[in-house]
Amino acid sequence: MDKEYIEHKLSRLNDVTAQIGQVIVGQQNVVEEMLLSLMSGGHCILEGVPGLAKTLMVDTLSKALDLDFHRIQFTPDLMPSDIIGTEILEEDHGTGKRFFKFQQGPVFTNVLLADEINRTPPKTQSALLEAMQEHTVSYGGERFALPAPFFVLATQNPVEQSGTYPLPEAQLDRFLLFIRIDYPSADEEVEILARTTGVAAPDVESVLGAEDVLAVQRLVREVDTNPVLLRYVADIVRATRPHDTSPSMVNNYLRWGAGPRAGQAVILCAKAHALLSGRYAVTLEDIRRVLHPALRHRLLLNFQAEADSVSSDDIVSVVLEAVPEPESPIR
C-alpha cells in the first residue's frame, strides 16, 4: 500500500469527522463506529432514547459525503413498494402502445437513512434484506443493481413499545454494527444548549465522494491480520454459542449465539479501526474496540436473562474475559 495515498484518503475521513463535529457535540465513539461501518462496506443501526440526535447525526454524515442520500420515515402503513419502487403504466406517444416501467424507489441511493425502522411491520422491514445483503433489488422477475457504495443507517428507539415491531434476528444480522447512543456529559449538554438555542447555523461541506469511499473500502481489506488473531476472533465467536465448554453465563442466558457473519464483522471493523489509527496491521486493541458493537445484536437472550437484567453486552464482556488471549499478541 502506498503510504502517501493512504494518508490522503485517511485525511478525508478526518475531514468528515470535523464536519460532523460542527453540528454534533461529543459522541466521538458513535461517530467513529459509523465511520468504521462505512469504511468496512457494511450497514449500521443506531439505538438511543429520543432526543439524542440520532437522525441529525446521520443527516450530518450524509451532508459530509458527496453522495446521493435518501431518507425514509418508517411508519406502520409503509409498504415494500414505498422502499424498493413499483411499476407504473406509461404510453409511447409515437405508437400509442402502453407498457409497464419499473419506477425506482428511494432505496436506489448511496446513503439510505431508515428512520425509526422498528415502527413498520416485518413485511416492509424485509424489503431491505436483499438490498442490504446483495446490493440488488428484485422486482417482476428482474434484478436491479443498487449504486455503489450503498450504505444503510437505521435508527430506532429502545424505550417505546406501543406500535413498534422488533427487527427479526435475520435482519439484525445484516447490520455490521449495532451502535448504542448514551446521554451526553454535563459539559456536553451545556454546549448543546448553547449551540441549538442561538441563531448560528453551521454549514456542513461535502468532503468525501463515491470514489473516495470505494477506495477506502478497498484499503481496509488490504490491512494485514495475523492468523493468530483470526483464531482468537473465531474462539470468541464460538464461545458465545451455548455449549459444554462455553462460559456458564452463555449457557444460562442465551438461546443461541453469534454466527460466522459476526466474526467477519469483527475482523473487517478491526481492520478499519487499525487503518483509521494509521496502522496497517490489526492488533488486539482493534479487536477489543469493535467486539461489543459487532456482537451485541447477534446474541439472542432468553427469558431468564431479561428477568435477571442481563444484557448482551454483559455476556460479550464475560466471553472476552473467558477466552485466553494469544500467547504472542500483536500490540
C-alpha contacts under 8 A as a table, 3 or more apart, distances in Angstrom:
res1	aa1	res2	aa2	distance
1	M	5	Y	7.93
1	M	6	I	7.30
1	M	219	L	7.92
1	M	222	E	7.92
2	D	5	Y	5.38
2	D	6	I	6.29
3	K	6	I	5.14
3	K	7	E	6.11
4	E	7	E	5.17
4	E	8	H	6.22
5	Y	8	H	5.20
5	Y	9	K	6.46
6	I	9	K	5.20
6	I	10	L	6.14
6	I	219	L	7.78
7	E	10	L	5.04
7	E	11	S	6.04
7	E	278	G	7.92
8	H	11	S	5.17
8	H	12	R	6.63
9	K	12	R	5.23
9	K	13	L	6.73
9	K	212	D	6.84
9	K	215	A	7.93
9	K	216	V	6.70
10	L	13	L	5.03
10	L	14	N	6.39
10	L	216	V	7.94
10	L	275	L	7.97
10	L	276	L	6.66
11	S	14	N	4.95
11	S	15	D	6.27
12	R	15	D	4.93
12	R	16	V	6.44
12	R	207	V	6.62
12	R	208	L	6.30
13	L	16	V	5.02
13	L	17	T	6.46
13	L	35	L	7.93
13	L	208	L	7.38
14	N	17	T	5.04
14	N	18	A	6.23
15	D	18	A	4.99
15	D	19	Q	6.20
15	D	207	V	6.63
16	V	19	Q	5.13
16	V	20	I	6.30
16	V	61	L	7.36
16	V	64	A	5.68
16	V	65	L	7.50
16	V	206	S	8.00
16	V	207	V	6.41
16	V	208	L	7.12
17	T	20	I	5.18
17	T	21	G	6.13
17	T	31	V	7.22
18	A	21	G	4.97
18	A	22	Q	6.61
19	Q	22	Q	5.40
19	Q	23	V	7.44
19	Q	60	T	7.92
19	Q	64	A	6.36
19	Q	204	V	5.74
19	Q	205	E	6.80
20	I	23	V	5.60
20	I	24	I	5.91
20	I	57	M	7.40
20	I	60	T	5.91
20	I	61	L	6.26
20	I	64	A	7.26
20	I	204	V	7.53
21	G	24	I	5.07
21	G	25	V	6.30
21	G	26	G	7.52
22	Q	25	V	7.67
22	Q	202	P	6.31
22	Q	204	V	7.48
23	V	60	T	7.29
23	V	202	P	6.56
24	I	27	Q	7.44
24	I	53	A	7.82
24	I	56	L	7.98
24	I	57	M	6.63
25	V	188	E	6.23
25	V	191	E	7.05
25	V	192	I	6.30
26	G	184	P	7.09
26	G	188	E	6.38
27	Q	30	V	5.26
27	Q	31	V	6.34
27	Q	181	I	7.65
27	Q	184	P	7.41
28	Q	31	V	5.17
28	Q	32	E	6.05
29	N	32	E	5.04
29	N	33	E	6.15
30	V	33	E	5.17
30	V	34	M	6.27
30	V	179	I	6.68
30	V	180	R	7.55
30	V	181	I	6.74
31	V	34	M	5.13
31	V	35	L	6.32
32	E	35	L	5.11
32	E	36	L	6.16
33	E	36	L	4.89
33	E	37	S	6.21
33	E	177	L	7.66
33	E	179	I	7.14
34	M	37	S	5.21
34	M	38	L	6.29
34	M	44	C	6.92
34	M	179	I	7.98
35	L	38	L	4.94
35	L	39	M	5.97
36	L	39	M	5.07
36	L	40	S	6.06
36	L	269	C	5.83
36	L	272	A	5.65
36	L	273	H	6.46
37	S	40	S	5.11
37	S	41	G	6.29
37	S	42	G	5.23
37	S	43	H	6.01
37	S	44	C	6.37
37	S	176	L	6.57
37	S	177	L	6.68
37	S	269	C	6.80
38	L	41	G	5.29
38	L	42	G	6.08
38	L	43	H	7.08
38	L	151	F	6.85
38	L	213	V	7.77
38	L	217	Q	7.87
39	M	42	G	7.76
39	M	213	V	6.98
39	M	216	V	6.06
39	M	217	Q	5.04
39	M	220	V	6.90
39	M	272	A	6.17
40	S	217	Q	5.67
40	S	220	V	6.62
40	S	268	L	5.83
40	S	269	C	6.08
40	S	272	A	6.29
41	G	149	P	7.59
41	G	150	F	7.80
41	G	151	F	7.24
41	G	217	Q	6.13
42	G	151	F	6.63
42	G	152	V	7.86
42	G	175	F	6.79
42	G	176	L	5.26
42	G	177	L	7.97
43	H	132	M	7.51
43	H	151	F	5.59
43	H	152	V	4.96
43	H	153	L	6.04
43	H	174	R	7.43
43	H	175	F	4.97
43	H	176	L	5.32
43	H	177	L	6.88
44	C	152	V	6.57
44	C	153	L	5.20
44	C	154	A	6.52
44	C	175	F	5.14
44	C	176	L	5.66
44	C	177	L	4.83
44	C	178	F	5.85
44	C	179	I	7.03
45	I	153	L	5.65
45	I	154	A	4.57
45	I	155	T	5.67
45	I	156	Q	7.65
45	I	175	F	6.61
45	I	177	L	6.55
45	I	178	F	5.04
45	I	179	I	5.96
46	L	54	K	6.88
46	L	153	L	7.36
46	L	154	A	6.09
46	L	155	T	4.74
46	L	156	Q	6.46
46	L	178	F	6.23
46	L	179	I	4.77
46	L	180	R	5.88
46	L	181	I	6.97
47	E	54	K	7.80
47	E	155	T	5.85
47	E	156	Q	5.10
47	E	157	N	5.71
47	E	158	P	6.45
47	E	178	F	7.57
47	E	179	I	6.22
47	E	180	R	4.96
47	E	181	I	6.04
48	G	52	L	6.70
48	G	54	K	7.39
48	G	156	Q	6.91
48	G	157	N	5.42
48	G	158	P	6.19
48	G	180	R	5.98
48	G	181	I	4.92
48	G	182	D	6.53
49	V	52	L	6.51
49	V	157	N	5.31
49	V	158	P	6.20
49	V	159	V	6.56
49	V	181	I	7.92
50	P	53	A	7.84
50	P	157	N	6.38
51	G	54	K	7.68
52	L	181	I	7.26
52	L	182	D	7.67
52	L	183	Y	6.93
53	A	56	L	4.96
53	A	57	M	5.84
54	K	57	M	5.17
54	K	58	V	6.49
54	K	155	T	6.70
54	K	181	I	7.92
55	T	58	V	5.28
55	T	59	D	6.05
55	T	115	D	6.97
55	T	155	T	7.13
56	L	59	D	4.95
56	L	60	T	5.96
57	M	60	T	5.18
57	M	61	L	6.25
58	V	61	L	5.04
58	V	62	S	6.22
58	V	113	L	7.08
58	V	153	L	7.12
59	D	62	S	5.12
59	D	63	K	6.40
59	D	113	L	7.88
60	T	63	K	5.09
60	T	64	A	6.36
60	T	204	V	7.25
61	L	64	A	5.11
61	L	65	L	6.45
62	S	65	L	5.14
62	S	66	D	7.64
62	S	67	L	7.26
62	S	69	F	6.46
62	S	111	V	6.83
63	K	66	D	6.97
63	K	204	V	6.33
63	K	205	E	6.67
63	K	206	S	5.75
64	A	204	V	6.26
64	A	205	E	5.52
64	A	206	S	4.08
64	A	207	V	5.64
64	A	208	L	6.67
65	L	206	S	5.01
65	L	207	V	5.95
65	L	208	L	4.79
65	L	209	G	5.89
66	D	206	S	5.04
66	D	207	V	6.52
66	D	208	L	5.58
66	D	209	G	4.57
66	D	210	A	6.98
67	L	110	N	5.92
67	L	111	V	6.94
67	L	209	G	6.06
67	L	210	A	6.21
68	D	109	T	5.41
68	D	110	N	5.12
68	D	111	V	6.26
69	F	109	T	5.93
69	F	110	N	6.04
69	F	111	V	4.77
69	F	112	L	5.95
69	F	113	L	7.81
70	H	106	P	5.93
70	H	107	V	7.40
70	H	109	T	6.49
70	H	111	V	6.49
70	H	112	L	5.12
70	H	113	L	6.35
71	R	106	P	7.56
71	R	112	L	5.82
71	R	113	L	4.62
71	R	114	A	6.30
71	R	115	D	7.14
72	I	83	I	7.72
72	I	106	P	7.47
72	I	112	L	7.55
72	I	113	L	6.13
72	I	114	A	5.24
72	I	115	D	6.04
73	Q	114	A	6.44
73	Q	115	D	4.98
73	Q	116	E	6.74
73	Q	117	I	7.78
74	F	78	L	6.37
74	F	114	A	6.71
74	F	115	D	5.88
74	F	116	E	5.71
74	F	117	I	5.41
74	F	118	N	7.53
74	F	119	R	5.85
74	F	120	T	5.66
75	T	78	L	5.39
75	T	116	E	7.90
75	T	119	R	5.29
75	T	120	T	5.07
76	P	119	R	5.77
76	P	120	T	4.39
76	P	121	P	6.24
76	P	163	G	7.53
77	D	120	T	7.04
78	L	82	D	6.52
78	L	120	T	6.50
78	L	124	T	6.77
79	M	82	D	5.28
79	M	83	I	7.21
79	M	123	K	7.95
79	M	124	T	5.55
80	P	83	I	5.35
80	P	84	I	6.34
80	P	85	G	7.77
80	P	123	K	7.19
80	P	124	T	4.74
80	P	125	Q	7.73
80	P	126	S	7.99
80	P	127	A	5.44
81	S	84	I	5.27
81	S	85	G	4.69
81	S	86	T	5.49
81	S	105	G	7.27
82	D	85	G	5.85
82	D	86	T	7.84
82	D	105	G	6.38
82	D	106	P	7.63
83	I	105	G	5.29
83	I	106	P	5.70
83	I	107	V	5.72
83	I	127	A	7.07
83	I	128	L	7.84
84	I	104	Q	6.41
84	I	105	G	4.55
84	I	106	P	6.64
84	I	107	V	5.63
84	I	108	F	7.52
84	I	127	A	7.00
84	I	137	V	6.91
85	G	102	F	7.13
85	G	103	Q	5.52
85	G	104	Q	4.59
85	G	105	G	3.77
85	G	106	P	7.38
86	T	102	F	5.69
86	T	103	Q	5.40
86	T	104	Q	6.83
86	T	105	G	7.30
87	E	100	F	5.85
87	E	101	K	5.26
87	E	102	F	4.26
87	E	103	Q	5.66
88	I	100	F	5.44
88	I	101	K	5.42
88	I	102	F	6.35
88	I	103	Q	6.56
89	L	98	R	6.72
89	L	99	F	5.69
89	L	100	F	4.57
89	L	101	K	6.42
90	E	98	R	5.56
90	E	99	F	5.45
90	E	100	F	6.05
90	E	101	K	6.81
91	E	96	G	6.10
91	E	97	K	5.64
91	E	98	R	4.27
91	E	99	F	6.29
92	D	95	T	5.61
92	D	96	G	5.18
92	D	97	K	5.37
92	D	98	R	6.25
92	D	99	F	7.92
93	H	96	G	5.19
93	H	97	K	7.59
104	Q	107	V	7.78
104	Q	108	F	6.51
105	G	108	F	6.10
106	P	109	T	6.58
106	P	112	L	7.82
107	V	112	L	6.58
107	V	131	A	7.82
107	V	146	L	7.85
108	F	146	L	5.55
108	F	147	P	6.56
109	T	112	L	6.55
109	T	146	L	7.00
109	T	147	P	6.01
109	T	150	F	6.84
110	N	147	P	5.91
110	N	148	A	6.33
110	N	149	P	5.55
110	N	150	F	4.47
110	N	151	F	6.03
111	V	149	P	7.98
111	V	150	F	5.95
111	V	151	F	4.85
111	V	152	V	6.00
111	V	153	L	7.58
112	L	150	F	7.79
112	L	151	F	6.21
112	L	152	V	4.83
112	L	153	L	6.21
113	L	152	V	6.11
113	L	153	L	5.04
113	L	154	A	5.80
113	L	155	T	7.88
114	A	117	I	5.58
114	A	152	V	7.07
114	A	153	L	6.11
114	A	154	A	4.45
114	A	155	T	6.45
115	D	154	A	5.71
115	D	155	T	5.12
115	D	156	Q	7.05
116	E	119	R	5.82
116	E	154	A	6.94
116	E	155	T	5.00
116	E	156	Q	4.50
116	E	157	N	6.98
117	I	120	T	6.33
117	I	125	Q	7.29
117	I	154	A	6.16
117	I	155	T	6.16
117	I	156	Q	5.97
118	N	121	P	7.61
118	N	125	Q	7.99
118	N	156	Q	6.09
118	N	164	T	5.43
118	N	165	Y	5.04
118	N	166	P	5.59
118	N	167	L	6.26
119	R	163	G	6.36
119	R	164	T	4.50
119	R	165	Y	5.85
120	T	124	T	6.39
120	T	125	Q	6.56
120	T	164	T	6.87
120	T	165	Y	6.37
121	P	124	T	5.68
121	P	125	Q	6.33
121	P	164	T	7.88
121	P	165	Y	5.85
122	P	125	Q	4.80
122	P	126	S	5.94
122	P	165	Y	7.00
122	P	167	L	7.26
122	P	168	P	7.65
123	K	126	S	5.41
123	K	127	A	6.98
124	T	127	A	5.34
124	T	128	L	7.84
125	Q	128	L	6.06
125	Q	129	L	7.63
125	Q	167	L	7.58
126	S	129	L	5.20
126	S	171	Q	7.46
127	A	130	E	7.08
127	A	131	A	7.66
128	L	131	A	5.17
128	L	132	M	5.97
129	L	132	M	5.33
129	L	133	Q	6.23
129	L	171	Q	6.45
129	L	174	R	7.59
130	E	133	Q	5.24
130	E	134	E	5.40
130	E	135	H	6.69
130	E	136	T	6.31
130	E	137	V	6.40
130	E	138	S	8.00
131	A	134	E	5.59
131	A	135	H	4.45
131	A	136	T	5.01
131	A	137	V	5.74
131	A	146	L	7.55
132	M	135	H	5.67
132	M	152	V	7.32
132	M	174	R	6.79
133	Q	174	R	6.65
135	H	145	A	6.32
135	H	146	L	5.46
135	H	150	F	7.11
136	T	143	R	6.36
136	T	144	F	5.44
136	T	145	A	4.45
136	T	146	L	5.35
137	V	143	R	5.53
137	V	144	F	5.12
137	V	145	A	6.51
137	V	146	L	7.26
138	S	141	G	6.62
138	S	142	E	5.53
138	S	143	R	4.36
138	S	144	F	6.29
139	Y	142	E	5.41
139	Y	143	R	6.45
139	Y	144	F	7.92
146	L	150	F	7.04
147	P	150	F	6.16
148	A	210	A	7.36
148	A	214	L	7.79
149	P	210	A	6.50
149	P	213	V	7.16
149	P	214	L	6.49
157	N	160	E	6.28
158	P	161	Q	7.96
160	E	164	T	7.23
161	Q	164	T	5.62
167	L	171	Q	6.44
167	L	172	L	6.32
168	P	171	Q	5.49
168	P	172	L	6.31
169	E	172	L	4.99
169	E	173	D	6.09
169	E	298	R	7.31
170	A	173	D	5.29
170	A	174	R	6.88
171	Q	174	R	5.22
171	Q	175	F	7.23
172	L	175	F	5.54
172	L	297	H	6.49
172	L	298	R	7.17
173	D	176	L	7.27
173	D	261	R	7.53
173	D	262	A	7.88
173	D	297	H	7.19
173	D	298	R	6.08
175	F	178	F	6.90
176	L	265	A	5.71
176	L	294	A	6.29
177	L	265	A	7.64
177	L	293	P	5.11
177	L	294	A	4.79
177	L	295	L	7.79
178	F	293	P	4.95
178	F	294	A	6.43
178	F	295	L	7.96
178	F	296	R	6.90
178	F	297	H	6.23
179	I	293	P	5.73
180	R	293	P	7.86
184	P	188	E	5.68
184	P	189	E	5.83
185	S	188	E	5.10
185	S	189	E	6.09
186	A	189	E	5.15
186	A	190	V	6.45
187	D	190	V	5.18
187	D	191	E	6.36
188	E	191	E	4.99
188	E	192	I	6.14
189	E	192	I	4.95
189	E	193	L	6.33
190	V	193	L	5.18
190	V	194	A	6.31
191	E	194	A	5.02
191	E	195	R	6.14
192	I	195	R	5.21
192	I	196	T	6.03
193	L	196	T	5.43
193	L	197	T	5.99
194	A	197	T	5.88
194	A	198	G	6.77
195	R	198	G	6.17
195	R	200	A	7.45
206	S	209	G	7.79
208	L	212	D	6.02
208	L	213	V	6.92
209	G	212	D	5.27
209	G	213	V	6.34
210	A	213	V	5.19
210	A	214	L	6.21
211	E	214	L	5.15
211	E	215	A	6.01
212	D	215	A	5.10
212	D	216	V	6.20
213	V	216	V	5.19
213	V	217	Q	6.21
214	L	217	Q	5.06
214	L	218	R	6.30
215	A	218	R	5.15
215	A	219	L	6.28
216	V	219	L	4.94
216	V	220	V	6.21
217	Q	220	V	5.21
217	Q	221	R	6.82
218	R	221	R	5.51
218	R	222	E	6.78
219	L	222	E	5.14
219	L	223	V	6.79
220	V	223	V	5.52
220	V	268	L	7.30
220	V	271	K	5.79
220	V	272	A	5.39
220	V	275	L	6.76
221	R	268	L	7.17
221	R	271	K	7.16
223	V	271	K	5.81
223	V	274	A	7.86
223	V	275	L	7.23
223	V	280	Y	5.11
223	V	281	A	5.46
223	V	282	V	7.14
224	D	271	K	7.66
224	D	280	Y	6.30
224	D	281	A	4.53
224	D	282	V	6.31
225	T	229	L	6.73
225	T	230	L	7.00
225	T	271	K	7.67
225	T	281	A	5.82
225	T	282	V	5.25
225	T	283	T	7.97
226	N	229	L	5.37
226	N	230	L	6.58
226	N	281	A	7.85
226	N	282	V	7.35
226	N	330	I	7.89
227	P	230	L	4.87
227	P	231	R	6.27
228	V	231	R	5.23
228	V	232	Y	6.28
228	V	326	P	6.62
228	V	329	P	7.94
229	L	232	Y	4.78
229	L	233	V	6.20
229	L	283	T	7.84
229	L	284	L	7.45
229	L	326	P	7.20
229	L	329	P	7.78
230	L	233	V	5.28
230	L	234	A	6.25
230	L	267	I	7.63
231	R	234	A	5.02
231	R	235	D	6.12
232	Y	235	D	5.12
232	Y	236	I	6.34
232	Y	323	V	7.99
232	Y	325	E	6.95
232	Y	326	P	6.73
233	V	236	I	5.09
233	V	237	V	6.25
233	V	263	G	6.26
233	V	266	V	7.46
233	V	267	I	7.63
233	V	287	I	7.86
234	A	237	V	5.20
234	A	238	R	6.08
234	A	263	G	6.26
235	D	238	R	5.14
235	D	239	A	6.01
235	D	323	V	6.99
236	I	239	A	5.09
236	I	240	T	6.74
236	I	319	V	6.59
236	I	320	L	6.77
236	I	323	V	6.26
237	V	240	T	5.48
237	V	241	R	7.48
237	V	257	G	7.80
237	V	258	A	6.04
237	V	259	G	7.24
237	V	260	P	7.58
237	V	262	A	6.98
237	V	263	G	6.27
238	R	241	R	5.63
238	R	257	G	7.80
238	R	258	A	7.36
238	R	259	G	7.95
239	A	242	P	7.55
239	A	243	H	7.96
239	A	245	T	7.70
239	A	246	S	5.18
239	A	247	P	7.23
239	A	250	V	7.93
239	A	319	V	6.52
239	A	323	V	7.59
240	T	246	S	6.96
240	T	250	V	6.17
240	T	256	W	7.77
240	T	257	G	4.84
240	T	258	A	6.19
240	T	299	L	7.56
240	T	315	I	7.95
240	T	316	V	7.60
240	T	319	V	6.81
241	R	246	S	6.94
241	R	250	V	6.93
241	R	251	N	7.81
241	R	254	L	7.75
241	R	256	W	5.66
241	R	257	G	4.14
241	R	258	A	6.60
242	P	246	S	6.07
242	P	250	V	5.74
242	P	251	N	4.73
242	P	254	L	6.78
242	P	255	R	7.37
242	P	256	W	6.30
242	P	257	G	6.82
243	H	246	S	5.19
243	H	251	N	6.68
246	S	250	V	6.36
246	S	251	N	6.84
247	P	250	V	5.42
247	P	251	N	6.76
247	P	318	V	7.63
247	P	319	V	6.81
247	P	322	A	6.94
248	S	251	N	5.13
248	S	252	N	6.03
249	M	252	N	5.08
249	M	253	Y	5.91
249	M	254	L	7.93
249	M	315	I	6.76
249	M	318	V	7.59
250	V	253	Y	5.51
250	V	254	L	5.45
250	V	315	I	6.67
251	N	254	L	5.99
251	N	255	R	8.00
252	N	304	Q	7.64
252	N	305	A	7.84
253	Y	301	L	5.81
253	Y	302	N	5.57
253	Y	303	F	7.76
253	Y	304	Q	6.09
253	Y	305	A	4.93
253	Y	310	V	7.75
254	L	257	G	6.73
254	L	299	L	6.92
254	L	300	L	5.74
254	L	301	L	4.53
254	L	302	N	5.42
254	L	305	A	7.54
255	R	299	L	7.98
255	R	300	L	5.57
255	R	301	L	5.77
255	R	302	N	5.50
256	W	299	L	6.38
256	W	300	L	5.57
256	W	301	L	7.58
257	G	298	R	6.68
257	G	299	L	4.80
257	G	300	L	6.44
258	A	261	R	7.74
258	A	262	A	5.94
258	A	295	L	6.98
258	A	298	R	5.16
258	A	299	L	5.69
259	G	262	A	5.68
259	G	263	G	7.51
259	G	298	R	7.67
260	P	263	G	5.35
260	P	264	Q	6.60
261	R	264	Q	5.03
261	R	265	A	6.24
262	A	265	A	5.06
262	A	266	V	6.29
262	A	294	A	6.52
262	A	295	L	6.25
262	A	298	R	7.22
263	G	266	V	5.08
263	G	267	I	6.23
264	Q	267	I	5.31
264	Q	268	L	6.09
265	A	268	L	5.29
265	A	269	C	6.00
265	A	294	A	6.08
266	V	269	C	5.36
266	V	270	A	5.90
266	V	287	I	6.61
266	V	290	V	6.22
266	V	291	L	6.16
266	V	294	A	5.90
267	I	270	A	5.01
267	I	271	K	6.11
267	I	287	I	7.17
268	L	271	K	5.11
268	L	272	A	6.27
269	C	272	A	4.87
269	C	273	H	6.06
269	C	290	V	6.46
270	A	273	H	5.00
270	A	274	A	6.14
270	A	282	V	6.33
270	A	283	T	7.97
270	A	286	D	4.83
270	A	287	I	5.18
270	A	289	R	7.54
270	A	290	V	6.36
271	K	274	A	5.10
271	K	275	L	6.23
271	K	280	Y	7.99
271	K	281	A	7.21
271	K	282	V	5.69
271	K	286	D	7.43
272	A	275	L	5.12
272	A	276	L	6.04
273	H	276	L	4.97
273	H	277	S	6.11
273	H	286	D	5.98
274	A	277	S	5.05
274	A	278	G	6.38
274	A	279	R	5.05
274	A	280	Y	6.37
274	A	281	A	6.47
274	A	282	V	5.67
274	A	283	T	7.44
274	A	286	D	6.15
275	L	278	G	5.01
275	L	279	R	5.12
275	L	280	Y	5.84
275	L	281	A	7.87
276	L	279	R	7.41
279	R	282	V	7.61
282	V	286	D	6.21
282	V	287	I	7.61
282	V	330	I	7.59
283	T	286	D	5.30
283	T	287	I	6.71
283	T	329	P	7.60
283	T	330	I	5.09
283	T	331	R	5.05
284	L	287	I	5.16
284	L	288	R	6.23
284	L	329	P	6.80
284	L	330	I	6.28
284	L	331	R	6.02
285	E	288	R	5.12
285	E	289	R	6.09
285	E	331	R	6.98
286	D	289	R	5.17
286	D	290	V	6.72
287	I	290	V	5.59
287	I	291	L	6.13
288	R	291	L	5.36
288	R	292	H	7.90
289	R	292	H	7.54
290	V	293	P	5.78
290	V	294	A	5.98
291	L	294	A	5.24
291	L	295	L	5.96
291	L	316	V	7.62
292	H	295	L	5.32
292	H	296	R	5.54
292	H	313	D	6.22
292	H	316	V	6.48
292	H	317	S	7.97
293	P	296	R	5.77
293	P	297	H	7.70
294	A	297	H	7.39
294	A	298	R	7.88
295	L	298	R	5.28
295	L	299	L	6.85
295	L	316	V	7.25
296	R	299	L	6.09
296	R	312	S	5.24
296	R	313	D	5.75
296	R	316	V	7.18
297	H	300	L	7.75
297	H	312	S	7.52
299	L	312	S	6.35
300	L	312	S	7.99
301	L	305	A	6.01
301	L	306	E	7.37
301	L	311	S	7.83
301	L	312	S	7.14
302	N	305	A	5.51
302	N	306	E	6.85
303	F	306	E	5.15
303	F	307	A	6.22
304	Q	307	A	4.97
304	Q	308	D	6.11
305	A	308	D	5.14
305	A	309	S	5.91
305	A	310	V	4.89
305	A	311	S	7.10
306	E	309	S	4.98
306	E	310	V	6.12
306	E	311	S	7.68
307	A	310	V	7.78
310	V	314	D	6.40
310	V	315	I	7.72
311	S	314	D	5.21
311	S	315	I	6.73
312	S	315	I	5.11
312	S	316	V	6.25
313	D	316	V	5.06
313	D	317	S	6.23
314	D	317	S	5.21
314	D	318	V	6.37
315	I	318	V	5.02
315	I	319	V	6.15
316	V	319	V	5.11
316	V	320	L	6.08
317	S	320	L	5.05
317	S	321	E	6.39
318	V	321	E	5.21
318	V	322	A	6.17
319	V	322	A	4.95
319	V	323	V	6.10
320	L	323	V	5.66
321	E	324	P	7.31
325	E	329	P	7.18
326	P	329	P	5.20
